[in-house]
Amino acid sequence: MLKNLGKLHNFLIDRILKNPKVIFGAFIYVLILSVAGFALQMIRGFDGMDPTWTFSTGIESIGIFICAIIYYSCMRSMDVDEPDEKMVVFISMLIPCASALFLDLCAWLVQSNPDTIVLNILSNGLLHICYYMIGYMFWIYVYKMLRYRSRLLTLTNAAFNIGFIVVMIICIADFFLPIFFSVDSSGEYKREAFYVFKPFLYFILVPGLIELCIKSKEPIQKIITITSVIYLPFLAEFLTNVKFGISTKPGAIMLAILINFGIVIADRGKDYAKTKNELEIASQIQTGLLPSIFPPFPDRTDFDIYAQTVPAREVGGDFYDFFMIDNRHFAILIADVSDKGMGAALFMTISKSLIKTRAQMGGTPSEIVTFVDEKIEEDNQAGMFVTLWFGIIDLETGHVDVCNAGHDYPAIMKMGKDFTIEKTEHGPAVGLLPGMTFPGTSFDLMPGDRIFLYTDGIVEAKAPNSDRFGTERMLKVLNDNKESDNKALIDAVKEAANKFSDTEPQFDDMTMLSFTYKGRKNY
């Protein structure tokens, strides 16, 4: 049975509460309640209402509006497609809270009106159900936030779940039998003898709460703050038993919500700072894996090379590489992993290492890329893939062997003429489908010829009007700066793409590599 209750919790959180449509739909629901509560108060007016009732309805209208604001703030600060569990549980508490505030407001608006007896019974009956729902959600919140587990706590949780089911049955029966309350013929709400037993469900939680407070590793201030969602409404329930006319419980609930909203925001701030620090470290590690010292081979006069990457996030998926295979053959590589972030960075590291290791063993670019594809396909559970352009240049003759695996075509400048896009045969992306072939091609360079490689983050840079930078604009910049050195050429393209995008944020990594062949006459 305990396992089934655990499965129920997980199903409630993972399958329902984490659903993006449910999250957005719940916000619309809370927003509607905030407007409806104010509208009903205006329609009803204040005639014949006791001042304490007016005070209560005013507090409740404000409370619903606060629920909507907090819900919106939380929704804006989290990834709705992959929401954080603690945040999901917290905003889930706002739904029964807003519902309870709205129903309590309705109950006061129809109080002592013989024409609204049915509405009085309905609003109060649903209100009692909502209060227990709030208690249930509050307990899940405390249970998840304090992250402590023991046999006593498991038994407490199970007992509370069973007790919750029992009181739900009683609340439903209350619509037909006067158990907690009744409404007389004059439309006046009255508490029945069993009303005093309403808070007793929460006594079940006392042993578990005591153990949580004593043994949880969280700071005592945080424990007191988090458990306020239990003890503040609990105290308010006792005050309500003593004095009828002022709704203290909605105020206590909202106070607990506001206090814990601060905790949630503070925790998210800490998590964000920690994640940002980790990403900065990962970014430094990733940058360290890419060649960054230029000129990389100062003693060589037969070629010149420069490369640069600008990730869209702290950790990107684009990468480049270049290295001497032997004294005569030079390899250049540019690639674009299908994703971004940490996963793409790890995939990048594996791909880069495989290519370089296999290239040092000899073979054509086609053979090397085929080998890498086979190795990646052996264990590619994430389903990631990488497009790449890999070339091996014979520095003695200027002959270039190339394998293009689904990557953008290079821009080539020959014989001092303009850069043009060289469209040659290419294969699929590496890791996309098993057993694919990767055809090779070749061409020759003369001294002064250049190769410009890039990723789609350049040509797909977007302007505020949704236009793309495109290859034509890129070629114009290249040809306007074809007399510049490799670094200046890349800087010119980057500046043009950024100027084109204007205020539009960078959505993809931008990586470029420029190679100039000079020949071996001076080497």
N, C-alpha and C positions, 0 to 999 in steps of 0.2 A: 504493500500500500504506500509506504514511504517513497519507493521508487516511482510509483505512478504520480504522486504529488510533485516530485521533482520534475518528471516529464511534463506535467501540466504547466509548471513554472516556465520551463524552457520553451514549450510550445507557445505560451502566451507572449513571451518576450521575443523569441526568434522569428516565429512565423506570422505573428499578428502585429505586435507593437513596433517591430523594426521594418515593417512594410512601408515604403515611401508613400504609397497612396493613403495608407491608414494615418500616417503622420500628418500629411497635408489635410486630409479630410477632417481629422480631429481639430486642427487649427481653425478650419472654417466653422466647425460646430461651436467651438468656444467663442469665436468672433460673433456668430449669430446670437448666442446666448447673451453676450454683453450688450448688443443692440436691443434685443427683445426685452431684457430686464428693464432697461431705461424706458423703452416705449410703453411697456405695461404700466409702469409707475405713472407716467404722464397720462395715460388713458384712464386709469383708476382715479387719479387725483389724490388729494390728501383729506378730503372731507370724511369725517367720522372716524379717522384713524387716531389711535392713541399716540402721543408724542414718542413713546418708546418704540412703537411699531415703525413709525416714520424714520426714526434714527436707525433701526435695524435694517430696513429696506435700503436706506441710503448707503450704509456701510456695505451691504451686499452688492449693490449696483457697482460701486467702486471696486469691490473685490473681484467681480467677474471681469471687469475691464483690466485689472492688474493681471489676472490669469492670462488673458489674451496677449498682453504685452510681454509677459515672461515667456509664454509659449513661443511667440514670434521671435524673441531674442534668442532662445535656445535653438529654434529651428534654423535660424540664420547662421548660427555659429557652429553647426555640425554638418558633417557630410551625410546628407539625407539618403544617398545610395548605400553607404556603409556606416550607419549610425553607431555611435558608442553606446554600449549597454547601459552604463550608469546614467547617461543623459536621457536615453529612451525611458528608463524606469522613472526618472524624475519628471519628465514632461507628461508621462502617463498619469501621474498623480494629479495633474492640473485638470484633467477631463472630469473625474468625479467631483473635484473641488468646485469647478465652475458650475457643474450640474447641481450640486448641493446648494450653493449660494443662490442660484436661480430658483430652485424649488422652494427654498426657505423664503425668498422674496415673494414668490407667488402665494405661499401659505399665509403670509401676513396680509397680502392684498385682498384675499377672499375671507379673512377671519371675520366671524360674527355677521355673515351675510347669508340669510336663509335661502337666497336664490343660487348660491354657489356651493352647496353642500358637497356635491359630487366632486367638484374641482378641489375643494378643501381636503376631502379624503384622499383623492388621487395625489395631490401635491405633497401632503404629509407622509403618505405611505411610501411614495418614491423617495422622499427626503430621507427617511429612515434607512432605506436600501442603500442610498448614496453614501450615507455616513459610514455604514459598514464597508462599503466598497472603498471608501477613502482609507479606513483603517487597514483593509487588506493591502491596498497599494502602498500605504505608508510602511507596513511591515516588510513587504518585498524590498522596498527602497533601503530600509535599515539593514536588512539581511544581506543585500548585495553590497552596500557601501562599506560596511565594517569588515567584510571579508574574513570572518572568523567562523570556524565550524567545529562542532563537538556533538557528542551523542545527545546531551541535554538540549542543545539548540535544535538539533534535528527533530527530537521528540516535541519540543515546544512548537516548532514550525508545523509539524503534523497535527498536533492538537488544535492549534489555531485554525488550520485549514478545515478540520472537521467541525469545529465550533462555528466557523464562518458559514458553512453549508447549513447548519442547524438554524442559525439566526436568519439566514435568507429565507428559509421555509417559513419561519415565524412571521417575518415581515410580509411575505406574500399572503399568509393567512390573515394578517392584520387588516387587509382590505375588507374582509368579510366578518371577522370577529374582533371585538374590542379587546385587544391584548395590551398593546402599548398606548393606544390612544383611541378616541372616538370623537365624532362630531354630532352634536345634538341637533334638534329640529330648528333651532335658532341660528344654526351655522357656526356655533362656537366650538372651537377645538378644545378638548379636555384630555388630560393624561389619565390613563388607567393605572390600576394597582401595580401591574408588572413593569411600568415604565422605569421604576427605580433599578430594575435589574439590567437595563440596557448596557451600562458600562462593563458588566461583569465578564463579557467576552475578552476584554483587554487584560483582565487579571491573569489569563492564561499566559500572557507574554512576560509577566513579571520575572519568573525564574530565568528565562532566556535573556532578558534585557540586563538583569543583574550580572549574569556571567559575561555578556558582551562588554559591559562597562568595565569589568574587572580584568578580563583576559585579552581583550582586543589590543593589538599592537598600535592602533591609531592613537594620536595625541588626545588627551582627555578633553581638550576644548572642542576637538572635532567630534568626539563621541557625544558630548553634551548637545552640540548643535544638531547632529544627525538624528539623535533620539528625540529631539524636540517635536518631531512630527508625530510621536506617540504620546508623550506626556502632556504637551500643551492642550491638544484636543481632549485628552482624558480628564484633565483638571477642569476644562470648560464644561464637559459633560456633567460633572458634579455640581458646578455652579448653576447650570441650567436646571438641575433637579431641585435646587433650593429656591430659585427665583424664576417665575414664568413672566415673559414679556420682553426680555432682552435676549437676543440670540448671541451668546458669547462664543459658541463653538465655531461659527464661520470666521469670526475675527481671529480666534486662536489658530485655526487652520491656515489662514492667510499669513499670519505672523510666522508660523513654522515654515511655510512655503518660501517666504521672503528670506528668512534666515538661511535656509538650505540653498536657495538660489545663489547666495553669496559663496557658499561652500563649493557648489558645482562650478561656478565661474572661476573661483580660485584654483580648483583642481585642474580645470581645462587650461588655465594660464600656465600652471606648472608643467602639465603634460606637453603643452605647445613649446615651452622653453626647452624642455628636455629633448623633444623631438627635433627642434630646430638645431640644437647643439649637436645631436647625433648626425643630422643631415649635413651640417657644416663639416664635421669630421669626415663623413663619408665622401663629401665633395672634394675635400683636400686629398683624400686617398685616391679618388678617381682621377683627379687632375694630375696627381703624381705618377699615375700609370701611363699617361699620354706624354709623348715627347714634347718638351717645353723649352729646351735650350736651343737658341738659333744664333748663328748657324750651327747645325748639329755636327757637321764634319768640317771644321774650319780649314783643314789641310787639303780638302778636295776643291778643285777648281772646275771640274767637269760638269757640275750641276749646282743648282740652288733650289732650296725648298723652304716653304713656310706654311704653317697650318694653325688653325684656331677654332675653338668650339665655344659657343655661348649657350649653356643649357637653359631651357625654359623653367626648370625647377632647380633646386639646389643640386640635385643629382639627376643627370640626364641619361639619355639612351644612345645618343650619337657618339661615335669615336673615330679616331684616325690613328694611323701608325705608319712608320717608315723605318726601314732598317737595311743594312748591308747583308746580303746573303753570303757573298764572298767579295773579293776585291773588285770584281767586275760587274756583278749583278745587284741591283738596288730595287727593293720592293716598296710600293706605296699602296696604302689602303685607306678607304673611307667607308663607313658603315652607319646604318640607322636601325636600331632595335625597335621592335613593334610597340613597345610600351615606354613609359617614363618612370622615374623614381628609382627606389632601391632595387626592385626586381630587375628592371632594365639594366641597372649598373652591374649587377651580378652576372647577368646574361652577357653583357658587354665584355666583362673580364674573362669569362670562359671562352667566348668566341675569339677574342683578340689573342689569348694565349695559345689556343689551338692552331690558329692560322700561322702565327710566328714560329711555333715549334715545328709544325709540318713543313713550312717553307724552308727551314734550315736543313731539312732532310733531302731537299731537291724535288724536282718535278715541275710541271707546268701549273699556272694558276688554276686551270680547270681541274686538274688532279687534286690540287691542294684544297680547293673549295669543296669538291666532292667528298673528300676525306672528312672535312670539318662537318659537313651536313650529316654524314653517317654517324659521327660521334655524338652530335647534338640530338639526333633522332633517337638514340639509344635510351635517353632519359630526359624527355622534354615534357614533363607532366603539366607545366604551366602553359604549354601551347604557344610559347613565344617564338618569334622568328626574327631574322635580321636580313635586310637588304645590304649588299656591299658591292663595291668596285675594287678589284684587286689586280694590280699590274706589277710585272717584273720587267725592269728596264735593263737592257744590256748597255752599259755605259761606254763600251768600246765601239759599238756600231750604231747605237740609238734605236735598236729594235725593241719593241714593246709587246710582250705577251700579256693578254688581259682576260679576265673572267668577270663578267657583269652578272651578279645574282639579284635581279629585280631592282637594281638601283637606277637613280637618275643618270641620264647620258652625260658624259663629260663635255666640257667646252675645250676645244683644241685650237691653238694658234700655230699656224705653219707658215714658214717662209716670210715672216714679218707681216703677213696679211691679218685680217680680222679674226677674232675668235668665232668659231661656229660650233654648233651642237653636233657631235659625231654620233649618229644613231647606228649602232651595230647590234648584232645578234646577242641576246642575253637570255639567261635562264630564270627560274623562279627564285624567290627568296630562300635563304638557307634556313632549314628547320620548319618550313611550311608544310611540305608533303614528303613522305618517305619514298626513297627509290628514284628521285628525280635526277636528270642529267643536267650538267652545267657546261654548256659549250664555251669554247674559247675563241678568241679572235686576236688579231695582231695588226700593228701598223709601225711605221718607222718615223723617227724624229731626226731632224737636222739641227745643227747648232742654232740656238736662238728660239727653237720651237718650245711651246709651253702647254702644259696640261693643267686645267682648272677643274677640281672636283668639289662637289657640294652636296648637301643633303636637302630634302624637300622643305625644311624650315626656312630656307632662303626664298625659293620660288613661290612658296605658299604663304609668305608673310602677307597679312591682311590689313587693308586700309580701313578707316572708319566707315566708308561706304561699301565695304565688303569686297572690293576689288582685290585681286591677288597681284603680288609683285611680278611673278611670271618670268619665264626665260627670256622674253624679248627685252624687258627692262634690265635684267641681269647682263645680257650680252651687250647692251648699250653702255652700261657702266664699265664692263670689261674692256670694250674697244676704246672708250674714252680714256682709259688708263693703261692701255697695253704697253706703254713705254715705261711704266712704273715697275719697281721691284716687286717681289712676291708679297711682302708684308703690306706695302702701300696699296697693292691691288686688292688684297683681301679687306683691308680697312675701308677702302672706297666702296666695295660691295656692301659691307656691313652697314656703313653710314647711310648709304642709299636706301637699303631695306628698312632701317630704323626710321628714317625720315618719311618714307612712304607709309609706314604703319602709323606714324604720328602718335596719337594717344592710345591706339589699340594695343592691348597687352600682348606680349610674345606668348604664343600658345604651343610652339614647337621648338626643339633645339635647332640651332643654326651652326653648322660646321662647314668649314672650307679648307681646302688644301691646294696650294699652287706650286707647281714644279716647273722649273726652267732647265732645259737641256743645253749644255754649253759645249759638249764634245770633249775628247781627250787630247786635243792638240796641245793644251797647256799643262797636262798632268804628267 
